[in-house]
Amino acid sequence: MKIIITGQPGRVVEKDNLVITAMRNTAAPILPKDLPAVGAVSTLYMVYITRKQWQRVNESLKNPTDMLIVEGYPFFDSQLKVMSVFASRTTTKLLEAGKRFSQPAEAEMEMN
């Protein structure tokens, strides 16, 4: 199973080659009309990211309008009683937008 979460990271704890942060979902999801409504829920996710991945997104996240995007493997941490995610890929909204913006220019240069 894979999960993708987006949002603002909470307090960041760096330990050896690991970065740990928390992200909280507080908004009601927009779901297809045939699914039952769930209303606003508050779910805390502990997110575990390698330092190498974190270094790629850390600078971008200093922009308060940017949002962290984490793709990874979820599990319920029964000891902490929270959902946790081991990140397999991290990026940010602004970094992804920058990639999309530069791709058409690169393709045009290859054609010339």
Secondary structure as UniProt FT lines:
FT   STRAND          3..7
FT   STRAND          13..15
FT   TURN            16..17
FT   STRAND          18..25
FT   TURN            33..34
FT   STRAND          43..50
FT   HELIX           51..58
FT   HELIX           60..62
FT   TURN            64..65
FT   STRAND          68..77
FT   TURN            78..81
FT   STRAND          82..92
FT   HELIX           93..111
//
